[in-house]
């Protein structure tokens, strides 16, 4: 037994075959030792093989990864369509960064203003305390008369406002307590590759912790890989979690100063939880890419998602913005909250809104005043808005009443056709002019830090010149198409509106769109006068082609032209009254137009638009989204070389289509 204990495995390995028969126990130990050596050698060889396989797999994976740089962030993107990335959204990300920079500065200003108010209230408290002590002394001395001002101050005395969740009490060296503002926390609810969160962390000064969420494992792995790839700044500020954004936002109410929603498609399922996750005074940034639904392609689907019915007019893209804002307001009202839009943009193939979220049961009552139904004539371009609610002021009280209706008769007063009704939509301003001016100034001062500077500066310039209090817009070409007449230039039409005593501006949504506070009867009077001027020009110049095409008597254009213009404009030079004055007005061109600043830029490259959703197999049918070169490159990569599979079909490029001549060897 002692022999079995003392003999080592190495010694047992050297025992000869003769000893096996003499000592059976030693035979067992020797066999175990030899088996152990063989197992270890096999394990070692298998580990080497696994290491080689792992290195080969890593090398193959690295070959499939490409580095994509945008701004100061870099990400590793897989050649396969595993994680969603769209180069077109650089405009979206640049505007978001510009808005966040202004939000941080405004937030700091609001905090300092709040501190100054607290300081003043504290000073009043100390003064009232001194007044109370003086009163007590007078009472002790038998003088019970108290000055009225002193008693009022004592009654209004109250403690300072408590600190919010995102403020902390800090003791200074002098012993006084100072409230310090924490950096804003950001939630990117649908992060995918994490590029947006990484750009926020690396490019925005004063930003706090950024939480990037996704419910796709491949996206979370890619996001964590990109966080490490971007160095210590990204590692310290950005964290990636695998979670359902809706559940996460519901379980973290009022914890984030910034909530960013940029889904693939509609954001409607995230709005209810998003408005609860934003802190008071925080900002919600929301994108919607389901433009076919929002612009009236599927009205019943839009109503089920957003609670509004869209109309298919030239203003449909602005109406999409207003439908999204109305939906966010509706979700916020359920929790005694309301929104204040600071910027609303329609770009490329999506709409993007930036709204501040506040909590106030009293201010929430004003929501019906901000929403309206839209009546669109089916014969002409006339549209009218009917507010849902109104207020009735009596003495010092305000009563909220239902809006007056109907805003229009059964038939259009201009052409006699019926109306389509849509909405409700947000009819209050969709921009804050002060915010827009600050954002534009910041973008121009840091143009080198915005990859899409030209595009976003052009959009912001056009937005800064819009009439903020005029919902929707007209299309000059549509007006002329209704009348079948030659179109006046935009300067002539704008001058006529200005000379009639109304305001007019362009819109960032449509280069041919015109916003004006002039009623539709004035607009049609101006067009009637324009047609009369065309008739006169036709008679005097003896032009063969008539400037106005004939229509059937029951057509909208014929009915409109059959009426005499009612509008009369007095000329300044004399007392003549004319139906319309087409003399060029000073304000007929905006400042950007006068300086010839580019406002509507073409796409920087072909196939600039939406991309295929992550996880979908790219085939030849996606050529309209990606282009022939990208589709052919992906198909050849999937087939592992130059050989094409039996089910794949190579797509001809534009050069091959233009030059179909075969090569001659």
RABELWO-V277940 format. One record per backbone hydrogen bond with DSSP energy under -1.0 kcal/mol. NH is the residue of the N-H (numbers start at 1). CO is the residue of the C=O. E is the energy in kcal/mol with one decimal. If there is no record, write none. Layout:
nh | co | e
NH | CO | E
NH | CO | E
//
This chain:
nh | co | e
5 | 1 | -1.4
6 | 2 | -2.5
7 | 3 | -1.8
12 | 8 | -2.2
13 | 9 | -1.4
22 | 18 | -1.3
23 | 19 | -3.1
27 | 23 | -1.7
28 | 24 | -1.7
29 | 25 | -2.0
30 | 26 | -2.3
31 | 27 | -2.3
32 | 28 | -2.5
33 | 29 | -2.4
34 | 30 | -2.6
35 | 31 | -2.5
36 | 32 | -2.6
37 | 33 | -2.2
38 | 34 | -2.1
39 | 35 | -2.8
40 | 36 | -2.7
41 | 37 | -2.3
42 | 38 | -2.5
43 | 39 | -3.1
44 | 40 | -2.6
45 | 41 | -2.4
46 | 42 | -2.7
47 | 43 | -2.8
48 | 44 | -2.2
49 | 45 | -2.4
50 | 46 | -3.0
51 | 47 | -2.9
52 | 48 | -2.4
53 | 49 | -2.7
54 | 50 | -3.1
55 | 51 | -2.7
56 | 52 | -2.6
57 | 53 | -2.8
58 | 54 | -3.0
59 | 55 | -2.7
60 | 56 | -2.6
61 | 57 | -2.7
62 | 58 | -2.8
63 | 59 | -2.0
64 | 60 | -1.3
66 | 77 | -2.6
68 | 75 | -3.0
70 | 73 | -2.5
73 | 70 | -1.9
75 | 68 | -2.6
77 | 66 | -3.1
79 | 64 | -1.5
82 | 80 | -1.6
89 | 86 | -1.1
90 | 87 | -1.6
91 | 88 | -1.3
93 | 89 | -2.6
94 | 90 | -2.3
95 | 91 | -2.2
96 | 92 | -2.0
97 | 93 | -2.2
98 | 94 | -2.2
99 | 95 | -2.5
100 | 96 | -2.4
101 | 97 | -2.0
102 | 98 | -1.7
103 | 99 | -2.6
104 | 100 | -2.4
105 | 101 | -1.7
106 | 102 | -3.0
107 | 103 | -2.7
108 | 104 | -1.8
109 | 105 | -2.1
110 | 106 | -2.8
111 | 107 | -2.0
112 | 108 | -2.4
113 | 109 | -2.4
114 | 110 | -2.2
115 | 111 | -2.3
116 | 112 | -2.2
117 | 113 | -1.9
118 | 114 | -2.1
119 | 115 | -2.4
120 | 116 | -2.2
121 | 117 | -2.5
122 | 118 | -2.4
123 | 119 | -2.2
124 | 120 | -2.2
125 | 121 | -2.0
126 | 122 | -2.3
127 | 123 | -2.4
128 | 124 | -2.8
129 | 125 | -2.3
130 | 126 | -2.3
131 | 127 | -2.3
132 | 128 | -2.6
133 | 129 | -2.1
134 | 130 | -2.1
135 | 131 | -2.2
136 | 132 | -2.5
137 | 133 | -2.2
138 | 134 | -2.3
139 | 135 | -2.5
140 | 136 | -2.4
141 | 137 | -1.7
142 | 139 | -1.3
143 | 138 | -2.7
151 | 147 | -1.9
152 | 148 | -2.2
153 | 149 | -2.2
154 | 150 | -2.1
155 | 151 | -1.9
156 | 152 | -1.9
167 | 164 | -1.5
168 | 180 | -2.3
170 | 178 | -3.5
172 | 176 | -3.0
175 | 172 | -1.5
178 | 170 | -3.7
180 | 168 | -3.3
182 | 166 | -2.4
186 | 209 | -2.7
187 | 258 | -2.4
188 | 211 | -2.9
189 | 260 | -1.8
191 | 213 | -3.2
194 | 191 | -2.4
198 | 194 | -2.3
199 | 195 | -2.3
200 | 196 | -2.2
201 | 197 | -2.3
202 | 198 | -2.2
203 | 199 | -2.2
204 | 200 | -1.6
208 | 184 | -2.1
210 | 237 | -3.1
211 | 186 | -2.8
212 | 239 | -3.2
213 | 188 | -2.7
214 | 241 | -1.3
220 | 216 | -2.1
221 | 217 | -2.6
222 | 218 | -2.2
223 | 219 | -2.6
224 | 220 | -2.6
225 | 221 | -2.2
226 | 222 | -2.2
227 | 223 | -2.1
228 | 224 | -1.9
229 | 225 | -1.9
230 | 226 | -1.2
231 | 228 | -1.4
235 | 231 | -2.0
236 | 232 | -2.4
237 | 233 | -1.2
238 | 234 | -2.7
239 | 210 | -2.2
241 | 212 | -2.6
243 | 214 | -1.4
248 | 244 | -2.6
249 | 245 | -2.4
250 | 246 | -1.9
251 | 247 | -1.9
254 | 276 | -2.3
255 | 252 | -1.1
256 | 277 | -2.0
257 | 185 | -1.1
258 | 185 | -2.0
259 | 283 | -2.0
260 | 187 | -3.0
261 | 285 | -3.5
265 | 263 | -1.2
270 | 267 | -1.8
274 | 270 | -2.1
275 | 271 | -2.3
277 | 273 | -1.2
278 | 274 | -1.1
279 | 256 | -2.7
281 | 357 | -2.9
282 | 279 | -2.6
283 | 257 | -2.8
284 | 355 | -3.1
285 | 259 | -2.8
286 | 353 | -2.4
287 | 261 | -1.8
288 | 351 | -2.3
289 | 265 | -1.9
291 | 289 | -1.9
294 | 290 | -2.0
295 | 291 | -2.4
296 | 293 | -1.2
297 | 292 | -2.2
302 | 298 | -2.1
303 | 299 | -2.2
304 | 300 | -1.8
305 | 301 | -1.8
306 | 302 | -3.2
307 | 303 | -1.4
309 | 423 | -1.8
313 | 311 | -1.4
316 | 313 | -1.7
319 | 315 | -2.5
320 | 316 | -1.9
321 | 317 | -1.5
322 | 318 | -2.1
323 | 319 | -2.3
324 | 320 | -2.1
325 | 321 | -2.2
326 | 322 | -2.1
327 | 323 | -2.0
328 | 324 | -2.2
329 | 325 | -2.4
330 | 326 | -2.0
331 | 327 | -2.1
332 | 328 | -2.3
333 | 329 | -2.4
335 | 332 | -1.8
336 | 333 | -1.7
337 | 332 | -1.9
338 | 358 | -2.2
340 | 356 | -2.0
342 | 354 | -2.9
343 | 354 | -1.5
345 | 352 | -3.4
347 | 350 | -1.8
350 | 347 | -2.8
351 | 288 | -2.2
352 | 345 | -3.1
353 | 286 | -2.5
354 | 343 | -2.7
355 | 284 | -2.4
356 | 340 | -2.5
357 | 282 | -2.2
358 | 338 | -2.5
360 | 336 | -1.7
364 | 360 | -1.5
365 | 362 | -1.2
366 | 363 | -1.6
367 | 364 | -1.5
369 | 366 | -1.1
370 | 367 | -1.8
372 | 425 | -2.1
373 | 386 | -2.6
374 | 422 | -2.8
375 | 384 | -3.1
376 | 420 | -3.1
377 | 382 | -2.7
378 | 418 | -2.4
384 | 375 | -2.1
386 | 373 | -2.5
388 | 371 | -2.4
389 | 368 | -1.6
390 | 401 | -2.8
392 | 399 | -2.9
394 | 397 | -2.7
397 | 394 | -2.4
399 | 392 | -2.7
401 | 390 | -3.3
403 | 388 | -2.8
412 | 417 | -3.3
416 | 412 | -1.7
420 | 376 | -3.3
422 | 374 | -2.9
423 | 309 | -2.6
425 | 372 | -2.7
426 | 322 | -1.1
427 | 370 | -3.0
428 | 370 | -1.0
432 | 342 | -2.0
436 | 432 | -2.6
437 | 433 | -2.4
438 | 434 | -2.0
439 | 435 | -2.9
440 | 436 | -2.5
441 | 437 | -2.2
442 | 438 | -2.3
443 | 439 | -2.5
444 | 440 | -2.2
445 | 441 | -1.7
449 | 446 | -1.7
450 | 447 | -1.2
453 | 450 | -1.4
456 | 452 | -2.3
457 | 453 | -2.5
458 | 454 | -1.7
459 | 455 | -2.1
460 | 456 | -2.6
461 | 457 | -2.1
462 | 458 | -1.9
463 | 459 | -2.3
464 | 460 | -2.2
466 | 463 | -1.4
470 | 467 | -1.0
474 | 514 | -2.8
476 | 512 | -1.2
479 | 475 | -1.9
480 | 476 | -2.0
481 | 477 | -2.0
482 | 478 | -1.9
483 | 479 | -1.5
484 | 480 | -1.3
485 | 480 | -1.9
486 | 547 | -1.0
493 | 489 | -2.2
494 | 490 | -2.6
495 | 491 | -2.2
496 | 492 | -2.1
497 | 493 | -2.0
498 | 494 | -2.5
499 | 495 | -3.0
500 | 496 | -1.1
501 | 498 | -1.8
502 | 497 | -1.8
505 | 515 | -2.5
513 | 510 | -1.4
514 | 474 | -2.6
515 | 505 | -2.9
517 | 503 | -1.1
523 | 519 | -1.8
524 | 520 | -2.5
525 | 521 | -1.7
526 | 522 | -2.3
527 | 523 | -1.8
528 | 524 | -2.2
529 | 525 | -2.3
530 | 526 | -2.0
531 | 527 | -2.3
532 | 528 | -2.2
533 | 529 | -2.2
534 | 530 | -2.0
535 | 531 | -2.2
536 | 532 | -2.3
537 | 533 | -2.4
538 | 534 | -2.3
539 | 535 | -2.0
540 | 536 | -2.3
541 | 537 | -2.3
549 | 484 | -2.6
555 | 552 | -1.8
559 | 555 | -2.0
560 | 556 | -2.2
561 | 557 | -2.3
562 | 558 | -1.4
563 | 560 | -1.1
569 | 578 | -4.4
571 | 576 | -1.9
578 | 569 | -2.8
588 | 585 | -1.3
594 | 590 | -2.7
595 | 591 | -2.0
597 | 592 | -3.2
609 | 607 | -1.2
615 | 81 | -3.6
616 | 613 | -1.7
622 | 619 | -1.7
623 | 620 | -1.2
626 | 622 | -2.5
627 | 623 | -1.8
631 | 627 | -1.9
632 | 628 | -2.6
633 | 629 | -2.3
634 | 630 | -2.1
635 | 631 | -2.4
636 | 632 | -2.3
637 | 633 | -1.8
638 | 634 | -2.4
639 | 635 | -1.7
641 | 636 | -1.9
657 | 653 | -1.9
658 | 654 | -2.5
659 | 655 | -2.0
//
